Amino acid sequence: MRLLAWLLLGLLVVWAIRSKKSAMHEGKTEVPRLEEPELMVPCMHCGVHFPASEAVSQAGMSFCSEEHRRLHFPS
Ligand SMILES: [Zn+2]
């Protein structure tokens, strides 16, 4: 009889924890998406590394900005 009481108590605790957890997770179902690792390239002018998708390229060289491309290729 005592064992049954403990079993019921255990079930009650598990239920309490479960309901508390579900309440905490409510409305927070979205998991932050990990960003894809992007290729980093160095700027030919200042040497800073930046994502290749943001590169300004000329003559096979990459620059962090249009300004640095102009500084490197003065015209
Ligand atoms: Zn630069």
N, CA, C, O and the ligand as a Tripos MOL2 file, in Angstrom:
@<TRIPOS>MOLECULE
protein
  301   299    76     0     0
PROTEIN
NO_CHARGES

@<TRIPOS>ATOM
      1 N           0.8290   -1.2190    0.0000 N.3       1 MET1
      2 CA          0.0000    0.0000    0.0000 C.3       1 MET1
      3 C           0.8580    1.2610    0.0000 C.2       1 MET1
      4 O           0.5290    2.2560   -0.6460 O.2       1 MET1
      5 N           1.9490    1.1980    0.7290 N.am      2 ARG2
      6 CA          2.8630    2.3370    0.8020 C.3       2 ARG2
      7 C           3.5100    2.5780   -0.5630 C.2       2 ARG2
      8 O           3.7090    3.7210   -0.9750 O.2       2 ARG2
      9 N           3.8280    1.5010   -1.2450 N.am      3 LEU3
     10 CA          4.4670    1.5870   -2.5620 C.3       3 LEU3
     11 C           3.5540    2.3150   -3.5440 C.2       3 LEU3
     12 O           4.0090    3.1310   -4.3460 O.2       3 LEU3
     13 N           2.2720    2.0100   -3.4720 N.am      4 LEU4
     14 CA          1.2960    2.6420   -4.3680 C.3       4 LEU4
     15 C           1.2370    4.1500   -4.1370 C.2       4 LEU4
     16 O           1.0880    4.9310   -5.0760 O.2       4 LEU4
     17 N           1.3590    4.5460   -2.8630 N.am      5 ALA5
     18 CA          1.3290    5.9710   -2.5060 C.3       5 ALA5
     19 C           2.5290    6.6820   -3.1310 C.2       5 ALA5
     20 O           2.3890    7.7660   -3.6980 O.2       5 ALA5
     21 N           3.6990    6.0700   -3.0250 N.am      6 TRP6
     22 CA          4.9150    6.6500   -3.6080 C.3       6 TRP6
     23 C           4.8020    6.7500   -5.1250 C.2       6 TRP6
     24 O           5.2290    7.7260   -5.7410 O.2       6 TRP6
     25 N           4.2060    5.6970   -5.7100 N.am      7 LEU7
     26 CA          4.0360    5.6550   -7.1570 C.3       7 LEU7
     27 C           3.1460    6.8010   -7.6260 C.2       7 LEU7
     28 O           3.4260    7.4620   -8.6260 O.2       7 LEU7
     29 N           2.0640    7.0190   -6.8750 N.am      8 LEU8
     30 CA          1.1420    8.1110   -7.2010 C.3       8 LEU8
     31 C           1.8220    9.4650   -7.0570 C.2       8 LEU8
     32 O           1.6160   10.3730   -7.8630 O.2       8 LEU8
     33 N           2.6410    9.5810   -6.0070 N.am      9 LEU9
     34 CA          3.3650   10.8250   -5.7540 C.3       9 LEU9
     35 C           4.3430   11.0890   -6.9080 C.2       9 LEU9
     36 O           4.4750   12.2150   -7.3890 O.2       9 LEU9
     37 N           5.0190   10.0240   -7.3320 N.am     10 GLY10
     38 CA          5.9660   10.1340   -8.4430 C.3      10 GLY10
     39 C           5.2760   10.5770   -9.7130 C.2      10 GLY10
     40 O           5.7810   11.4390  -10.4330 O.2      10 GLY10
     41 N           4.1270    9.9960   -9.9920 N.am     11 LEU11
     42 CA          3.3580   10.3450  -11.1830 C.3      11 LEU11
     43 C           2.9160   11.8050  -11.1330 C.2      11 LEU11
     44 O           2.9110   12.5130  -12.1400 O.2      11 LEU11
     45 N           2.5460   12.2300   -9.9250 N.am     12 LEU12
     46 CA          2.0930   13.6070   -9.7210 C.3      12 LEU12
     47 C           3.2400   14.5890  -10.0180 C.2      12 LEU12
     48 O           3.0330   15.6200  -10.6580 O.2      12 LEU12
     49 N           4.4370   14.2540   -9.5500 N.am     13 VAL13
     50 CA          5.6180   15.1010   -9.7730 C.3      13 VAL13
     51 C           5.9340   15.1750  -11.2610 C.2      13 VAL13
     52 O           6.1830   16.2550  -11.7970 O.2      13 VAL13
     53 N           5.9230   14.0180  -11.9280 N.am     14 VAL14
     54 CA          6.2030   13.9740  -13.3630 C.3      14 VAL14
     55 C           5.1830   14.8130  -14.1250 C.2      14 VAL14
     56 O           5.5330   15.5540  -15.0440 O.2      14 VAL14
     57 N           3.9350   14.6900  -13.7350 N.am     15 TRP15
     58 CA          2.8670   15.4470  -14.4080 C.3      15 TRP15
     59 C           3.0640   16.9530  -14.2010 C.2      15 TRP15
     60 O           2.8830   17.7560  -15.1170 O.2      15 TRP15
     61 N           3.4410   17.3060  -12.9690 N.am     16 ALA16
     62 CA          3.6460   18.7240  -12.6420 C.3      16 ALA16
     63 C           4.7900   19.3080  -13.4660 C.2      16 ALA16
     64 O           4.6780   20.4130  -13.9980 O.2      16 ALA16
     65 N           5.8890   18.5640  -13.5690 N.am     17 ILE17
     66 CA          7.0510   19.0240  -14.3420 C.3      17 ILE17
     67 C           6.6870   19.1520  -15.8230 C.2      17 ILE17
     68 O           7.0610   20.1150  -16.4920 O.2      17 ILE17
     69 N           5.9400   18.1430  -16.3190 N.am     18 ARG18
     70 CA          5.5480   18.1660  -17.7390 C.3      18 ARG18
     71 C           4.6870   19.3780  -18.0700 C.2      18 ARG18
     72 O           4.9020   20.0500  -19.0790 O.2      18 ARG18
     73 N           3.7050   19.6510  -17.2070 N.am     19 SER19
     74 CA          2.7950   20.7760  -17.4630 C.3      19 SER19
     75 C           3.5400   22.1060  -17.3690 C.2      19 SER19
     76 O           3.2430   23.0490  -18.1020 O.2      19 SER19
     77 N           4.5030   22.1670  -16.4640 N.am     20 LYS20
     78 CA          5.3140   23.3760  -16.3020 C.3      20 LYS20
     79 C           6.1720   23.6040  -17.5430 C.2      20 LYS20
     80 O           6.2820   24.7270  -18.0350 O.2      20 LYS20
     81 N           6.7800   22.5240  -18.0440 N.am     21 LYS21
     82 CA          7.6260   22.6170  -19.2310 C.3      21 LYS21
     83 C           6.8320   23.0380  -20.4510 C.2      21 LYS21
     84 O           7.2640   23.9020  -21.2150 O.2      21 LYS21
     85 N           5.6530   22.4190  -20.6380 N.am     22 SER22
     86 CA          4.8340   22.7470  -21.8060 C.3      22 SER22
     87 C           4.3650   24.1920  -21.7490 C.2      22 SER22
     88 O           4.2220   24.8450  -22.7830 O.2      22 SER22
     89 N           4.1250   24.6920  -20.5370 N.am     23 ALA23
     90 CA          3.7090   26.0860  -20.3760 C.3      23 ALA23
     91 C           4.8470   27.0200  -20.7460 C.2      23 ALA23
     92 O           4.6300   28.0720  -21.3480 O.2      23 ALA23
     93 N           6.0580   26.6300  -20.3850 N.am     24 MET24
     94 CA          7.2290   27.4350  -20.6860 C.3      24 MET24
     95 C           7.5110   27.4800  -22.1780 C.2      24 MET24
     96 O           7.9460   28.4990  -22.7140 O.2      24 MET24
     97 N           7.2520   26.3450  -22.8460 N.am     25 HIS25
     98 CA          7.5520   26.2630  -24.2720 C.3      25 HIS25
     99 C           6.4350   26.8170  -25.1470 C.2      25 HIS25
    100 O           6.6000   26.9540  -26.3590 O.2      25 HIS25
    101 N           5.3200   27.1280  -24.5430 N.am     26 GLU26
    102 CA          4.1840   27.6170  -25.3150 C.3      26 GLU26
    103 C           4.5300   28.9340  -26.0120 C.2      26 GLU26
    104 O           5.0130   29.8770  -25.3850 O.2      26 GLU26
    105 N           4.2780   28.9760  -27.2980 N.am     27 GLY27
    106 CA          4.5590   30.1840  -28.0590 C.3      27 GLY27
    107 C           6.0230   30.3510  -28.4100 C.2      27 GLY27
    108 O           6.4200   31.3550  -29.0020 O.2      27 GLY27
    109 N           6.8070   29.3820  -28.0510 N.am     28 LYS28
    110 CA          8.2320   29.4550  -28.3760 C.3      28 LYS28
    111 C           8.6420   28.2310  -29.1890 C.2      28 LYS28
    112 O           9.6730   27.6110  -28.9290 O.2      28 LYS28
    113 N           7.8230   27.9010  -30.1690 N.am     29 THR29
    114 CA          8.0840   26.6950  -30.9460 C.3      29 THR29
    115 C           9.1530   26.9230  -32.0110 C.2      29 THR29
    116 O           9.7660   25.9740  -32.5010 O.2      29 THR29
    117 N           9.3690   28.1920  -32.3640 N.am     30 GLU30
    118 CA         10.3630   28.4760  -33.4010 C.3      30 GLU30
    119 C          11.7910   28.2860  -32.8930 C.2      30 GLU30
    120 O          12.1960   28.8640  -31.8850 O.2      30 GLU30
    121 N          12.5190   27.4810  -33.6020 N.am     31 VAL31
    122 CA         13.9170   27.2290  -33.2480 C.3      31 VAL31
    123 C          14.7900   28.1360  -34.1000 C.2      31 VAL31
    124 O          14.6510   28.1510  -35.3230 O.2      31 VAL31
    125 N          15.6870   28.8940  -33.4770 N.am     32 PRO32
    126 CA         16.5510   29.7710  -34.2740 C.3      32 PRO32
    127 C          17.3700   28.9720  -35.2840 C.2      32 PRO32
    128 O          18.0630   28.0120  -34.9490 O.2      32 PRO32
    129 N          17.2580   29.4100  -36.5220 N.am     33 ARG33
    130 CA         17.9310   28.6980  -37.6080 C.3      33 ARG33
    131 C          19.4140   29.0870  -37.6500 C.2      33 ARG33
    132 O          19.7790   30.2620  -37.6050 O.2      33 ARG33
    133 N          20.2350   28.0610  -37.7360 N.am     34 LEU34
    134 CA         21.6750   28.3200  -37.8210 C.3      34 LEU34
    135 C          22.0100   28.7850  -39.2350 C.2      34 LEU34
    136 O          21.5800   28.1870  -40.2220 O.2      34 LEU34
    137 N          22.7710   29.8410  -39.3100 N.am     35 GLU35
    138 CA         23.1470   30.3660  -40.6150 C.3      35 GLU35
    139 C          24.1960   29.4880  -41.2630 C.2      35 GLU35
    140 O          25.0740   28.9290  -40.6060 O.2      35 GLU35
    141 N          24.0750   29.3880  -42.5620 N.am     36 GLU36
    142 CA         25.0420   28.5890  -43.3050 C.3      36 GLU36
    143 C          26.4030   29.2660  -43.2420 C.2      36 GLU36
    144 O          26.5080   30.4800  -43.4170 O.2      36 GLU36
    145 N          27.4490   28.4760  -42.9900 N.am     37 PRO37
    146 CA         28.7750   29.0940  -42.9900 C.3      37 PRO37
    147 C          29.1090   29.6080  -44.3820 C.2      37 PRO37
    148 O          29.0760   28.8660  -45.3640 O.2      37 PRO37
    149 N          29.4290   30.8860  -44.4450 N.am     38 GLU38
    150 CA         29.6900   31.4990  -45.7440 C.3      38 GLU38
    151 C          31.1830   31.6560  -45.9860 C.2      38 GLU38
    152 O          31.9710   31.8370  -45.0580 O.2      38 GLU38
    153 N          31.5390   31.5830  -47.2320 N.am     39 LEU39
    154 CA         32.9390   31.7380  -47.6240 C.3      39 LEU39
    155 C          33.3920   33.1680  -47.3470 C.2      39 LEU39
    156 O          32.7590   34.1340  -47.7730 O.2      39 LEU39
    157 N          34.5010   33.2760  -46.6250 N.am     40 MET40
    158 CA         35.0340   34.5960  -46.3040 C.3      40 MET40
    159 C          36.2310   34.8910  -47.2000 C.2      40 MET40
    160 O          37.1050   34.0450  -47.3910 O.2      40 MET40
    161 N          36.2540   36.0840  -47.7370 N.am     41 VAL41
    162 CA         37.3670   36.4880  -48.6050 C.3      41 VAL41
    163 C          37.9970   37.7680  -48.0560 C.2      41 VAL41
    164 O          37.3090   38.6140  -47.4850 O.2      41 VAL41
    165 N          39.3130   37.8990  -48.2340 N.am     42 PRO42
    166 CA         39.9630   39.1170  -47.7440 C.3      42 PRO42
    167 C          39.8910   40.2440  -48.7610 C.2      42 PRO42
    168 O          39.9600   40.0090  -49.9670 O.2      42 PRO42
    169 N          39.7530   41.4620  -48.2690 N.am     43 CYS43
    170 CA         39.7570   42.6270  -49.1510 C.3      43 CYS43
    171 C          41.1930   42.8550  -49.6190 C.2      43 CYS43
    172 O          42.1320   42.8290  -48.8230 O.2      43 CYS43
    173 N          41.3450   43.0810  -50.9360 N.am     44 MET44
    174 CA         42.6810   43.2790  -51.4980 C.3      44 MET44
    175 C          43.2820   44.6250  -51.0730 C.2      44 MET44
    176 O          44.4910   44.8380  -51.1650 O.2      44 MET44
    177 N          42.4270   45.5090  -50.6140 N.am     45 HIS45
    178 CA         42.9120   46.8380  -50.2370 C.3      45 HIS45
    179 C          43.2440   46.9330  -48.7490 C.2      45 HIS45
    180 O          44.3470   47.3470  -48.3910 O.2      45 HIS45
    181 N          42.3010   46.5550  -47.8730 N.am     46 CYS46
    182 CA         42.5150   46.7140  -46.4360 C.3      46 CYS46
    183 C          42.7550   45.3830  -45.7100 C.2      46 CYS46
    184 O          43.1580   45.3690  -44.5470 O.2      46 CYS46
    185 N          42.5010   44.2620  -46.4090 N.am     47 GLY47
    186 CA         42.7990   42.9630  -45.8140 C.3      47 GLY47
    187 C          41.7350   42.4140  -44.8880 C.2      47 GLY47
    188 O          41.9030   41.3260  -44.3360 O.2      47 GLY47
    189 N          40.6440   43.1400  -44.7060 N.am     48 VAL48
    190 CA         39.5790   42.6720  -43.8240 C.3      48 VAL48
    191 C          38.8200   41.5250  -44.5010 C.2      48 VAL48
    192 O          38.6110   41.5380  -45.7140 O.2      48 VAL48
    193 N          38.4110   40.5370  -43.7010 N.am     49 HIS49
    194 CA         37.6640   39.4030  -44.2460 C.3      49 HIS49
    195 C          36.1690   39.6920  -44.1770 C.2      49 HIS49
    196 O          35.6680   40.2190  -43.1840 O.2      49 HIS49
    197 N          35.4780   39.3420  -45.2360 N.am     50 PHE50
    198 CA         34.0400   39.5900  -45.3220 C.3      50 PHE50
    199 C          33.4030   38.5020  -46.1770 C.2      50 PHE50
    200 O          34.1100   37.8250  -46.9240 O.2      50 PHE50
    201 N          32.0670   38.3120  -46.0890 N.am     51 PRO51
    202 CA         31.3900   37.2840  -46.8810 C.3      51 PRO51
    203 C          31.5660   37.5160  -48.3730 C.2      51 PRO51
    204 O          31.4520   38.6400  -48.8630 O.2      51 PRO51
    205 N          31.8480   36.4260  -49.0850 N.am     52 ALA52
    206 CA         32.1080   36.5150  -50.5270 C.3      52 ALA52
    207 C          30.9180   37.0880  -51.2920 C.2      52 ALA52
    208 O          31.0900   37.6950  -52.3500 O.2      52 ALA52
    209 N          29.7060   36.8950  -50.7560 N.am     53 SER53
    210 CA         28.5080   37.3950  -51.4370 C.3      53 SER53
    211 C          28.4360   38.9190  -51.4350 C.2      53 SER53
    212 O          27.7290   39.5110  -52.2510 O.2      53 SER53
    213 N          29.1790   39.5640  -50.5060 N.am     54 GLU54
    214 CA         29.1590   41.0230  -50.4180 C.3      54 GLU54
    215 C          30.3610   41.6540  -51.1230 C.2      54 GLU54
    216 O          30.5610   42.8680  -51.0720 O.2      54 GLU54
    217 N          31.1470   40.8150  -51.7760 N.am     55 ALA55
    218 CA         32.3800   41.3120  -52.3840 C.3      55 ALA55
    219 C          32.1220   42.1580  -53.6130 C.2      55 ALA55
    220 O          31.1860   41.9190  -54.3760 O.2      55 ALA55
    221 N          32.9760   43.1540  -53.7830 N.am     56 VAL56
    222 CA         33.0070   43.9590  -55.0020 C.3      56 VAL56
    223 C          34.2460   43.4740  -55.7470 C.2      56 VAL56
    224 O          35.3720   43.6500  -55.2820 O.2      56 VAL56
    225 N          34.0250   42.8680  -56.8970 N.am     57 SER57
    226 CA         35.1380   42.2500  -57.5990 C.3      57 SER57
    227 C          35.5440   43.0120  -58.8400 C.2      57 SER57
    228 O          34.7240   43.6110  -59.5350 O.2      57 SER57
    229 N          36.8440   42.9690  -59.0910 N.am     58 GLN58
    230 CA         37.3910   43.5070  -60.3420 C.3      58 GLN58
    231 C          38.7090   42.8040  -60.6190 C.2      58 GLN58
    232 O          39.5410   42.6470  -59.7250 O.2      58 GLN58
    233 N          38.8920   42.3850  -61.8580 N.am     59 ALA59
    234 CA         40.1090   41.7100  -62.3140 C.3      59 ALA59
    235 C          40.4550   40.5210  -61.4190 C.2      59 ALA59
    236 O          41.6240   40.2810  -61.1150 O.2      59 ALA59
    237 N          39.4190   39.7750  -60.9980 N.am     60 GLY60
    238 CA         39.6300   38.5920  -60.1690 C.3      60 GLY60
    239 C          39.9840   38.8940  -58.7270 C.2      60 GLY60
    240 O          40.3060   37.9820  -57.9660 O.2      60 GLY60
    241 N          39.9290   40.1580  -58.3400 N.am     61 MET61
    242 CA         40.2220   40.5430  -56.9650 C.3      61 MET61
    243 C          38.9400   40.9580  -56.2610 C.2      61 MET61
    244 O          38.0110   41.4840  -56.8740 O.2      61 MET61
    245 N          38.9140   40.7050  -54.9440 N.am     62 SER62
    246 CA         37.7250   41.0390  -54.1630 C.3      62 SER62
    247 C          38.0130   42.1920  -53.2140 C.2      62 SER62
    248 O          39.0920   42.2970  -52.6300 O.2      62 SER62
    249 N          37.0060   43.0540  -53.0820 N.am     63 PHE63
    250 CA         37.1350   44.2090  -52.1820 C.3      63 PHE63
    251 C          35.9220   44.2750  -51.2700 C.2      63 PHE63
    252 O          34.8270   43.8420  -51.6310 O.2      63 PHE63
    253 N          36.1380   44.8260  -50.0790 N.am     64 CYS64
    254 CA         35.0570   44.8850  -49.0950 C.3      64 CYS64
    255 C          34.0190   45.9280  -49.4790 C.2      64 CYS64
    256 O          32.8640   45.8370  -49.0620 O.2      64 CYS64
    257 N          34.4100   46.8980  -50.2550 N.am     65 SER65
    258 CA         33.4770   47.9540  -50.6270 C.3      65 SER65
    259 C          33.8710   48.5520  -51.9680 C.2      65 SER65
    260 O          34.9910   48.3790  -52.4490 O.2      65 SER65
    261 N          32.9120   49.2640  -52.5570 N.am     66 GLU66
    262 CA         33.1400   49.9480  -53.8280 C.3      66 GLU66
    263 C          34.2600   50.9800  -53.6820 C.2      66 GLU66
    264 O          35.0450   51.2040  -54.6040 O.2      66 GLU66
    265 N          34.3120   51.5940  -52.5120 N.am     67 GLU67
    266 CA         35.3320   52.6090  -52.2430 C.3      67 GLU67
    267 C          36.7360   52.0100  -52.3130 C.2      67 GLU67
    268 O          37.6360   52.5980  -52.9120 O.2      67 GLU67
    269 N          36.9200   50.8410  -51.7030 N.am     68 HIS68
    270 CA         38.2400   50.2100  -51.7130 C.3      68 HIS68
    271 C          38.6110   49.7070  -53.0990 C.2      68 HIS68
    272 O          39.7900   49.6610  -53.4490 O.2      68 HIS68
    273 N          37.6070   49.3280  -53.8930 N.am     69 ARG69
    274 CA         37.8850   48.9150  -55.2640 C.3      69 ARG69
    275 C          38.4080   50.1170  -56.0420 C.2      69 ARG69
    276 O          39.3560   49.9970  -56.8180 O.2      69 ARG69
    277 N          37.7890   51.2710  -55.8320 N.am     70 ARG70
    278 CA         38.2070   52.5010  -56.5270 C.3      70 ARG70
    279 C          39.6040   52.9320  -56.0670 C.2      70 ARG70
    280 O          40.4130   53.3870  -56.8750 O.2      70 ARG70
    281 N          39.8850   52.7870  -54.7620 N.am     71 LEU71
    282 CA         41.1890   53.1720  -54.2280 C.3      71 LEU71
    283 C          42.2950   52.2790  -54.7760 C.2      71 LEU71
    284 O          43.4320   52.7100  -54.9660 O.2      71 LEU71
    285 N          41.9270   51.0070  -55.0290 N.am     72 HIS72
    286 CA         42.9170   50.0640  -55.5130 C.3      72 HIS72
    287 C          43.1280   50.2070  -57.0120 C.2      72 HIS72
    288 O          44.2200   49.9500  -57.5200 O.2      72 HIS72
    289 N          42.0970   50.6100  -57.7070 N.am     73 PHE73
    290 CA         42.1890   50.8370  -59.1680 C.3      73 PHE73
    291 C          41.8860   52.2970  -59.4660 C.2      73 PHE73
    292 O          40.8100   52.6120  -59.9730 O.2      73 PHE73
    293 N          42.8010   53.1750  -59.1660 N.am     74 PRO74
    294 CA         42.5240   54.5850  -59.4580 C.3      74 PRO74
    295 C          42.4050   54.8180  -60.9460 C.2      74 PRO74
    296 O          43.2420   54.3550  -61.7210 O.2      74 PRO74
    297 N          41.3670   55.5360  -61.3510 N.am     75 SER75
    298 CA         41.1700   55.7570  -62.7850 C.3      75 SER75
    299 C          41.1170   57.2550  -63.0990 C.2      75 SER75
    300 O          40.9570   57.6380  -64.2570 O.2      75 SER75
    301 ZN         38.5980   46.9900  -47.7930 Zn       76 ZN76
@<TRIPOS>BOND
     1     1     2 1
     2     2     3 1
     3     3     4 2
     4     3     5 am
     5     5     6 1
     6     6     7 1
     7     7     8 2
     8     7     9 am
     9     9    10 1
    10    10    11 1
    11    11    12 2
    12    11    13 am
    13    13    14 1
    14    14    15 1
    15    15    16 2
    16    15    17 am
    17    17    18 1
    18    18    19 1
    19    19    20 2
    20    19    21 am
    21    21    22 1
    22    22    23 1
    23    23    24 2
    24    23    25 am
    25    25    26 1
    26    26    27 1
    27    27    28 2
    28    27    29 am
    29    29    30 1
    30    30    31 1
    31    31    32 2
    32    31    33 am
    33    33    34 1
    34    34    35 1
    35    35    36 2
    36    35    37 am
    37    37    38 1
    38    38    39 1
    39    39    40 2
    40    39    41 am
    41    41    42 1
    42    42    43 1
    43    43    44 2
    44    43    45 am
    45    45    46 1
    46    46    47 1
    47    47    48 2
    48    47    49 am
    49    49    50 1
    50    50    51 1
    51    51    52 2
    52    51    53 am
    53    53    54 1
    54    54    55 1
    55    55    56 2
    56    55    57 am
    57    57    58 1
    58    58    59 1
    59    59    60 2
    60    59    61 am
    61    61    62 1
    62    62    63 1
    63    63    64 2
    64    63    65 am
    65    65    66 1
    66    66    67 1
    67    67    68 2
    68    67    69 am
    69    69    70 1
    70    70    71 1
    71    71    72 2
    72    71    73 am
    73    73    74 1
    74    74    75 1
    75    75    76 2
    76    75    77 am
    77    77    78 1
    78    78    79 1
    79    79    80 2
    80    79    81 am
    81    81    82 1
    82    82    83 1
    83    83    84 2
    84    83    85 am
    85    85    86 1
    86    86    87 1
    87    87    88 2
    88    87    89 am
    89    89    90 1
    90    90    91 1
    91    91    92 2
    92    91    93 am
    93    93    94 1
    94    94    95 1
    95    95    96 2
    96    95    97 am
    97    97    98 1
    98    98    99 1
    99    99   100 2
   100    99   101 am
   101   101   102 1
   102   102   103 1
   103   103   104 2
   104   103   105 am
   105   105   106 1
   106   106   107 1
   107   107   108 2
   108   107   109 am
   109   109   110 1
   110   110   111 1
   111   111   112 2
   112   111   113 am
   113   113   114 1
   114   114   115 1
   115   115   116 2
   116   115   117 am
   117   117   118 1
   118   118   119 1
   119   119   120 2
   120   119   121 am
   121   121   122 1
   122   122   123 1
   123   123   124 2
   124   123   125 am
   125   125   126 1
   126   126   127 1
   127   127   128 2
   128   127   129 am
   129   129   130 1
   130   130   131 1
   131   131   132 2
   132   131   133 am
   133   133   134 1
   134   134   135 1
   135   135   136 2
   136   135   137 am
   137   137   138 1
   138   138   139 1
   139   139   140 2
   140   139   141 am
   141   141   142 1
   142   142   143 1
   143   143   144 2
   144   143   145 am
   145   145   146 1
   146   146   147 1
   147   147   148 2
   148   147   149 am
   149   149   150 1
   150   150   151 1
   151   151   152 2
   152   151   153 am
   153   153   154 1
   154   154   155 1
   155   155   156 2
   156   155   157 am
   157   157   158 1
   158   158   159 1
   159   159   160 2
   160   159   161 am
   161   161   162 1
   162   162   163 1
   163   163   164 2
   164   163   165 am
   165   165   166 1
   166   166   167 1
   167   167   168 2
   168   167   169 am
   169   169   170 1
   170   170   171 1
   171   171   172 2
   172   171   173 am
   173   173   174 1
   174   174   175 1
   175   175   176 2
   176   175   177 am
   177   177   178 1
   178   178   179 1
   179   179   180 2
   180   179   181 am
   181   181   182 1
   182   182   183 1
   183   183   184 2
   184   183   185 am
   185   185   186 1
   186   186   187 1
   187   187   188 2
   188   187   189 am
   189   189   190 1
   190   190   191 1
   191   191   192 2
   192   191   193 am
   193   193   194 1
   194   194   195 1
   195   195   196 2
   196   195   197 am
   197   197   198 1
   198   198   199 1
   199   199   200 2
   200   199   201 am
   201   201   202 1
   202   202   203 1
   203   203   204 2
   204   203   205 am
   205   205   206 1
   206   206   207 1
   207   207   208 2
   208   207   209 am
   209   209   210 1
   210   210   211 1
   211   211   212 2
   212   211   213 am
   213   213   214 1
   214   214   215 1
   215   215   216 2
   216   215   217 am
   217   217   218 1
   218   218   219 1
   219   219   220 2
   220   219   221 am
   221   221   222 1
   222   222   223 1
   223   223   224 2
   224   223   225 am
   225   225   226 1
   226   226   227 1
   227   227   228 2
   228   227   229 am
   229   229   230 1
   230   230   231 1
   231   231   232 2
   232   231   233 am
   233   233   234 1
   234   234   235 1
   235   235   236 2
   236   235   237 am
   237   237   238 1
   238   238   239 1
   239   239   240 2
   240   239   241 am
   241   241   242 1
   242   242   243 1
   243   243   244 2
   244   243   245 am
   245   245   246 1
   246   246   247 1
   247   247   248 2
   248   247   249 am
   249   249   250 1
   250   250   251 1
   251   251   252 2
   252   251   253 am
   253   253   254 1
   254   254   255 1
   255   255   256 2
   256   255   257 am
   257   257   258 1
   258   258   259 1
   259   259   260 2
   260   259   261 am
   261   261   262 1
   262   262   263 1
   263   263   264 2
   264   263   265 am
   265   265   266 1
   266   266   267 1
   267   267   268 2
   268   267   269 am
   269   269   270 1
   270   270   271 1
   271   271   272 2
   272   271   273 am
   273   273   274 1
   274   274   275 1
   275   275   276 2
   276   275   277 am
   277   277   278 1
   278   278   279 1
   279   279   280 2
   280   279   281 am
   281   281   282 1
   282   282   283 1
   283   283   284 2
   284   283   285 am
   285   285   286 1
   286   286   287 1
   287   287   288 2
   288   287   289 am
   289   289   290 1
   290   290   291 1
   291   291   292 2
   292   291   293 am
   293   293   294 1
   294   294   295 1
   295   295   296 2
   296   295   297 am
   297   297   298 1
   298   298   299 1
   299   299   300 2
@<TRIPOS>SUBSTRUCTURE
     1 MET1         2 RESIDUE 1 A MET
     2 ARG2         6 RESIDUE 1 A ARG
     3 LEU3        10 RESIDUE 1 A LEU
     4 LEU4        14 RESIDUE 1 A LEU
     5 ALA5        18 RESIDUE 1 A ALA
     6 TRP6        22 RESIDUE 1 A TRP
     7 LEU7        26 RESIDUE 1 A LEU
     8 LEU8        30 RESIDUE 1 A LEU
     9 LEU9        34 RESIDUE 1 A LEU
    10 GLY10       38 RESIDUE 1 A GLY
    11 LEU11       42 RESIDUE 1 A LEU
    12 LEU12       46 RESIDUE 1 A LEU
    13 VAL13       50 RESIDUE 1 A VAL
    14 VAL14       54 RESIDUE 1 A VAL
    15 TRP15       58 RESIDUE 1 A TRP
    16 ALA16       62 RESIDUE 1 A ALA
    17 ILE17       66 RESIDUE 1 A ILE
    18 ARG18       70 RESIDUE 1 A ARG
    19 SER19       74 RESIDUE 1 A SER
    20 LYS20       78 RESIDUE 1 A LYS
    21 LYS21       82 RESIDUE 1 A LYS
    22 SER22       86 RESIDUE 1 A SER
    23 ALA23       90 RESIDUE 1 A ALA
    24 MET24       94 RESIDUE 1 A MET
    25 HIS25       98 RESIDUE 1 A HIS
    26 GLU26      102 RESIDUE 1 A GLU
    27 GLY27      106 RESIDUE 1 A GLY
    28 LYS28      110 RESIDUE 1 A LYS
    29 THR29      114 RESIDUE 1 A THR
    30 GLU30      118 RESIDUE 1 A GLU
    31 VAL31      122 RESIDUE 1 A VAL
    32 PRO32      126 RESIDUE 1 A PRO
    33 ARG33      130 RESIDUE 1 A ARG
    34 LEU34      134 RESIDUE 1 A LEU
    35 GLU35      138 RESIDUE 1 A GLU
    36 GLU36      142 RESIDUE 1 A GLU
    37 PRO37      146 RESIDUE 1 A PRO
    38 GLU38      150 RESIDUE 1 A GLU
    39 LEU39      154 RESIDUE 1 A LEU
    40 MET40      158 RESIDUE 1 A MET
    41 VAL41      162 RESIDUE 1 A VAL
    42 PRO42      166 RESIDUE 1 A PRO
    43 CYS43      170 RESIDUE 1 A CYS
    44 MET44      174 RESIDUE 1 A MET
    45 HIS45      178 RESIDUE 1 A HIS
    46 CYS46      182 RESIDUE 1 A CYS
    47 GLY47      186 RESIDUE 1 A GLY
    48 VAL48      190 RESIDUE 1 A VAL
    49 HIS49      194 RESIDUE 1 A HIS
    50 PHE50      198 RESIDUE 1 A PHE
    51 PRO51      202 RESIDUE 1 A PRO
    52 ALA52      206 RESIDUE 1 A ALA
    53 SER53      210 RESIDUE 1 A SER
    54 GLU54      214 RESIDUE 1 A GLU
    55 ALA55      218 RESIDUE 1 A ALA
    56 VAL56      222 RESIDUE 1 A VAL
    57 SER57      226 RESIDUE 1 A SER
    58 GLN58      230 RESIDUE 1 A GLN
    59 ALA59      234 RESIDUE 1 A ALA
    60 GLY60      238 RESIDUE 1 A GLY
    61 MET61      242 RESIDUE 1 A MET
    62 SER62      246 RESIDUE 1 A SER
    63 PHE63      250 RESIDUE 1 A PHE
    64 CYS64      254 RESIDUE 1 A CYS
    65 SER65      258 RESIDUE 1 A SER
    66 GLU66      262 RESIDUE 1 A GLU
    67 GLU67      266 RESIDUE 1 A GLU
    68 HIS68      270 RESIDUE 1 A HIS
    69 ARG69      274 RESIDUE 1 A ARG
    70 ARG70      278 RESIDUE 1 A ARG
    71 LEU71      282 RESIDUE 1 A LEU
    72 HIS72      286 RESIDUE 1 A HIS
    73 PHE73      290 RESIDUE 1 A PHE
    74 PRO74      294 RESIDUE 1 A PRO
    75 SER75      298 RESIDUE 1 A SER
    76 ZN76       301 GROUP 0 **** ****
